[in-house]
Each structure stands twice: as C-alpha cells, then as structure tokens.
Amino acid sequence: MERVNREDATDELRRMEDLKNARKELEKNKEEKLVSQKVFRAI
C-alpha cells in the first residue's frame, strides 16, 4: 500500500510541475504576442 501511495504522490508532483511549466509557457507566449503587437503598432 505504502509503495503505491508514494508512486501516486510522485506522479501528482510531476503533474503539478508539468502544469506549472505549461502555465509559464502560456504566459511567455502571451508576453511575446503583446510585444510583437507593440512593435507592429510602432512601425
């Protein structure tokens, strides 16, 4: 039982890390789009 719980916890942590990374990527993409829009407006 303990072993399964530990593996579940590890999977859960990994999933949380993946979500965090995905969120960072989304934020980065949003910022890049905003920057490129500003650049296009400046031109």
NUMILUM-312432 format. One record per residue: x, y, z of N, C-alpha, C in turn; residue in three letters; residue number from 1. Coordinates in steps of 0.2 Angstrom, whole numbers. Layout:
// residues N
X,Y,Z,X,Y,Z,X,Y,Z,ALA,NUM
...
//
This chain:
// residues 43
4,-6,0,0,0,0,4,6,0,MET,1
9,6,4,13,12,5,17,14,-1,GLU,2
19,9,-5,23,10,-11,18,13,-16,ARG,3
12,11,-17,8,14,-22,6,21,-20,VAL,4
5,22,-14,4,29,-12,10,34,-13,ASN,5
16,31,-12,22,35,-14,22,37,-21,ARG,6
21,31,-25,21,32,-33,15,37,-35,GLU,7
10,37,-32,4,42,-33,6,49,-32,ASP,8
10,50,-26,12,56,-24,17,59,-29,ALA,9
22,54,-31,27,56,-36,24,58,-43,THR,10
19,55,-45,15,56,-51,12,63,-50,ASP,11
9,64,-44,5,70,-43,10,76,-43,GLU,12
15,75,-40,20,81,-40,23,82,-47,LEU,13
24,77,-51,26,78,-58,21,81,-62,ARG,14
14,79,-61,9,83,-65,8,90,-63,ARG,15
9,92,-56,9,99,-54,15,103,-58,MET,16
21,100,-58,27,103,-61,25,104,-69,GLU,17
22,99,-72,20,100,-79,15,105,-80,ASP,18
10,106,-75,5,111,-76,9,118,-75,LEU,19
13,118,-70,17,125,-69,21,127,-75,LYS,20
24,122,-78,28,123,-84,24,126,-90,ASN,21
18,122,-90,13,124,-96,11,131,-95,ALA,22
9,133,-89,7,139,-87,12,145,-89,ARG,23
19,143,-87,24,148,-88,25,149,-96,LYS,24
24,143,-100,24,144,-107,19,148,-110,GLU,25
13,147,-107,7,151,-109,8,159,-108,LEU,26
11,160,-102,12,167,-100,17,170,-105,GLU,27
23,166,-106,28,168,-110,25,170,-117,LYS,28
21,166,-120,18,167,-127,14,173,-127,ASN,29
10,174,-121,6,180,-121,10,186,-121,LYS,30
16,186,-117,20,192,-117,23,193,-124,GLU,31
25,188,-127,28,188,-134,23,191,-139,GLU,32
17,189,-139,12,192,-143,11,199,-142,LYS,33
11,201,-135,10,208,-134,15,212,-136,LEU,34
21,210,-135,27,213,-138,27,214,-145,VAL,35
26,209,-149,25,209,-156,20,214,-158,SER,36
14,214,-155,9,219,-157,11,226,-156,GLN,37
15,227,-150,18,234,-149,23,236,-155,LYS,38
27,231,-157,32,233,-162,28,234,-168,VAL,39
23,230,-170,19,232,-176,16,238,-176,PHE,40
13,240,-170,10,247,-170,15,252,-171,ARG,41
21,251,-168,26,257,-168,28,258,-176,ALA,42
28,253,-180,30,253,-187,25,257,-191,ILE,43
//
